[in-house]
Amino acid sequence: MFLSLAVLGSFLVSQVAAHGGVTSYVIGGTTYAGWSPYNDPSSQTSIERPYSTYDPILSPTDAKMSCNNNGQASAHQLSATVAAGTSITAKWSQWTHAQGPVMVYMAKCSGSCTSSNSNSLKWFKIAQTGLISGTLGNGQWGLGQVMNTLSYTATIPASLAAGEYLIRHELLALHQANTPQFYPECGQLTITGGGGKTPSGSYLVSLPGAYSMSDPGVNINVYSADAQTATTYVVPGPAVWNGQ
């Protein structure tokens, strides 16, 4: 029994270590501390929205799907001022899953983002990296890049209208057959400059609501026989808005 408990404990520790969340942002050469999910939330100040765990969200319709929380800002929420056209690098302190896409979304707040619930916003995608090369079962993925560098860089569209926004980084881990794991975290930005443009129509989605378990990019078994020869992967969600 002791041996079984020890093995189980080791397994659980390894599973926690495999998970992760955004822990900081680098914007225009400045590093902004992210949220610390296992520390006292009442004493934290960060541009990142609060979240409580590195554990995954297992359903695309989960109420926490927008920002891995209840949609609210923290008690001492900050925002970073960023010029349109600036690159933003999200960083993770740990990540070990190599199969799956990386996606970056933004959402414009109608007024103050601090008083906005992320579940009520309309989101648009500004970057994504899915299957880069090879096959679904034995290929190079966006998550593999995150695993190797613990970072992902996206650029705010230069034409984006000024205003208050949330930025959302999402890792979709596909290492368990037909059991997707979603890892989204959000930060608050005040965008300056820009060209006054915002996306519309099919570029805008709700979160939750953008995905379903029936989506081919969500309900997938990378260990199936077909996956060993398939070279095409459809990243879930809307097309990337390039600022046009």
Rosetta blueprint (number, residue, H / E / L):
1 M L
2 F H
3 L H
4 S H
5 L H
6 A H
7 V H
8 L H
9 G H
10 S H
11 F H
12 L H
13 V H
14 S H
15 Q H
16 V H
17 A H
18 A H
19 H L
20 G L
21 G L
22 V E
23 T E
24 S E
25 Y E
26 V E
27 I E
28 G L
29 G L
30 T E
31 T E
32 Y E
33 A E
34 G L
35 W L
36 S L
37 P L
38 Y L
39 N L
40 D L
41 P H
42 S H
43 S H
44 Q L
45 T L
46 S E
47 I L
48 E E
49 R L
50 P L
51 Y L
52 S L
53 T L
54 Y L
55 D L
56 P L
57 I E
58 L L
59 S L
60 P L
61 T L
62 D L
63 A L
64 K L
65 M L
66 S L
67 C L
68 N L
69 N L
70 N L
71 G L
72 Q L
73 A L
74 S L
75 A L
76 H L
77 Q E
78 L L
79 S L
80 A E
81 T E
82 V E
83 A E
84 A L
85 G L
86 T L
87 S E
88 I E
89 T E
90 A E
91 K E
92 W E
93 S L
94 Q L
95 W L
96 T L
97 H L
98 A L
99 Q L
100 G L
101 P L
102 V E
103 M E
104 V E
105 Y E
106 M E
107 A E
108 K E
109 C L
110 S L
111 G L
112 S L
113 C L
114 T L
115 S L
116 S L
117 N L
118 S H
119 N H
120 S H
121 L L
122 K L
123 W E
124 F E
125 K E
126 I E
127 A E
128 Q E
129 T E
130 G L
131 L E
132 I E
133 S E
134 G E
135 T L
136 L L
137 G L
138 N L
139 G E
140 Q E
141 W E
142 G H
143 L H
144 G H
145 Q H
146 V H
147 M H
148 N H
149 T H
150 L L
151 S E
152 Y E
153 T E
154 A E
155 T E
156 I L
157 P L
158 A L
159 S L
160 L E
161 A L
162 A L
163 G E
164 E E
165 Y E
166 L E
167 I E
168 R E
169 H E
170 E E
171 L E
172 L E
173 A E
174 L L
175 H L
176 Q L
177 A L
178 N L
179 T L
180 P L
181 Q E
182 F E
183 Y E
184 P E
185 E E
186 C E
187 G E
188 Q E
189 L E
190 T E
191 I E
192 T E
193 G L
194 G L
195 G L
196 G L
197 K E
198 T L
199 P L
200 S L
201 G H
202 S H
203 Y H
204 L L
205 V E
206 S L
207 L L
208 P L
209 G L
210 A L
211 Y L
212 S L
213 M L
214 S L
215 D L
216 P L
217 G L
218 V L
219 N L
220 I L
221 N L
222 V L
223 Y L
224 S L
225 A L
226 D H
227 A H
228 Q H
229 T L
230 A L
231 T L
232 T L
233 Y L
234 V L
235 V L
236 P L
237 G L
238 P L
239 A L
240 V E
241 W L
242 N L
243 G L
244 Q L
